[in-house]
Amino acid sequence: MNPIVSIIVPIYNAEKTIGRCVDSILNQEYTNFELLLMDDGSRDASGAICDEYAKKDSRVRVIHKDNSGVSDTRNQALDLARGTYLQFLDADDWITPNATRLFVETAEIYHCDLVVCDFYRVVGERVSHKGDIDDDCVLTKEEFAAHMIENPADFYYGVLWNKLFRRDIVEEHHLRMNADISWCEDFMFNLEYIRYAEIFFALQIPLYYYVKTKGSLATQGMSITKTIKMKLMVFEYYNNFYKHVLNEKDYEKNRVQVYRFLIDAAGDGTVPPSILPSAKKLGEERSIVSEEALIGEGILIDEYRNRKLLDYYLETVAIKNDLTLEEVRLLLCLNQPHRCRTRRELADFANVTPRALSAQLQKLIRKGLIKVDTVRKTKELKIIFLALSEPILAELADAQTRYEHARFSGFSEENLVQYAHLTEKLKQNILNILAQ
C-alpha cells in the first residue's frame, strides 16, 4: 500500500545538520509517509548517516547518486515518489511535529491542490515568524495569484519547503525542476504547478524552520552576464504565468506590478531582513517543556504532563489566531459547560491571580472576542462570546478532541470503560473531602 505523503530531502555534505532534519520528520504526529533521502554524491558522512536511519525505520528510502545538483536530485526523487502528496525539506532545516498532519488535514478537508504555510526564519540563535497571506479560507487561483503579485520574489511563494503539492498534478503535467539554472528554480516549478492547480489554502501557522545558510548567485561564482540572463529567463516564466492566469484587461491593469519582480529580484530578492522586529531567541518561540519532568513520577509531575500535552494542542490555536497561550487557555475555561459565577471563582478555576485574570479578560475584550457584564448586586459574571470568537472556539473543541485521542491512544474499549469507572470513583473520593 502506497504512503499518503512522499517527503523529499536532497542532501549534499550535510553531516552536521541531517540528523536534526531527519529526526524532525520521523517524529511527526502523522506517520503514513515515505522519506526519500537523496544523497547527491556527498563527500562527508551524510550518506552513512542516512543508511543508519534506513536500517532503523522502514519508511526511510536512501538513494545514493552521483552529484548532479539539487534540481536534478529532486527530479529523480519525483520519479521515485509514490505518495498522494509531496512535501520537501532542505537538509539543514527542520519542521514542527505537527507539520505533515496539518498539511494533509488541510488538503483533505478543503480538497486543496496546494497548501502553503508560514515558517520560522533562523539566523544564528534568533528566530522570527514569516508569513504573507492572512486569509483563513479557501483561495482560488486568481486570489492566490493576486496575493503573490503584491510580493514578487518573496520566499513565501518562491520556495518548495513551505508547501504541500498533489503528486497527480505534478505527474499529469510532467512538472520538473529546471536543472539548467541555479536561481529561483523552485519558484519556476511553483509557477508551473499553480497554473494547473485550482484550490489553495494558506495556513497562518509556522511549520518549517528555515536556516539562513544558503548563498547568493554572487557567492556561487556566477558571472554578471550569466546572472542577468538567468534572471531574465525567470522573469519570462513569471510574466507568462500572469498572462495565463489573468485575462488581457486584468494583465494590462497589473503589468506594472508584474514588472516589479525584476526590481525585487535585483539583489537575489527572496531573502528577508536578517533580524525581524518580532525575532525571539531560538527555543522560545514555542512553549518550553522539561524532558526530565516529563519522565518523572509524582502527583505534580502527572499534572505537569497533562498540562503540557493540552498546551501542545492549544498552542497551534494560539499561533494561528495571534493569541497568547494564556489567552487561549482562558477562552477554553470560559467555554466549559459549567459556569464560574464570580471573578474570584473564575480566577481560581483558571489557576491565575485575580489581577492576571482581569488583564487577560481585557485583552480578549479589546480583540473583540468576548463581552463581560457583571451583575452589581451579586457580582455574578456574564460572559458573552462574540462572532469573532466562534471559529476559535471550534478550533479549541478540535484541540480538546486531539488531546483526548493522544491520551487514550492504544486503549481498548474495555480499557476506556475501566478508566471511566475508576475516574468516577476518584472524583467521588475527592468530592467527599472538598465538597463538605
Salt bridges, closest charged atoms under 4 A:
GLU29 OE1 - ARG101 NE 2.51
GLU34 OE1 - ARG61 NH1 2.73
GLU34 OE1 - ARG82 NH2 2.92
ASP39 OD2 - HIS64 ND1 2.86
ASP40 OD1 - LYS65 NZ 2.60
ASP51 OD1 - HIS64 NE2 2.86
GLU52 OE2 - LYS55 NZ 3.20
ASP57 OD2 - ARG59 NH2 2.84
ASP79 OD1 - ARG176 NH2 2.86
ASP90 OD1 - ARG74 NH2 2.99
ASP90 OD2 - LYS214 NZ 3.94
ASP92 OD1 - LYS214 NZ 3.18
ASP93 OD1 - LYS214 NZ 3.29
GLU105 OE1 - ARG101 NH1 3.23
GLU105 OE2 - ARG402 NH2 2.53
ASP118 OD2 - HIS129 NE2 2.85
ASP135 OD2 - HIS147 NE2 2.83
ASP136 OD1 - LYS320 NZ 3.65
ASP154 OD1 - LYS130 NZ 3.10
ASP168 OD1 - ARG166 NE 3.24
GLU171 OE2 - ARG176 NH2 3.15
ASP186 OD1 - ARG74 NH1 2.73
GLU192 OE2 - ARG195 NH1 3.64
GLU198 OE2 - LYS141 NZ 3.36
GLU252 OE1 - ARG255 NE 3.18
ASP264 OD2 - ARG260 NH2 3.37
ASP268 OD1 - LYS231 NZ 3.55
ASP302 OD1 - ARG305 NH2 2.57
ASP311 OD2 - ARG329 NH2 2.85
GLU315 OE1 - ARG286 NH1 3.70
GLU327 OE1 - LYS367 NZ 2.97
GLU345 OE2 - ARG341 NH2 3.35
GLU380 OE2 - ARG339 NH1 2.26
GLU395 OE2 - LYS320 NZ 3.27
ASP398 OD2 - ARG402 NE 3.17
GLU404 OE1 - ARG407 NH1 3.59
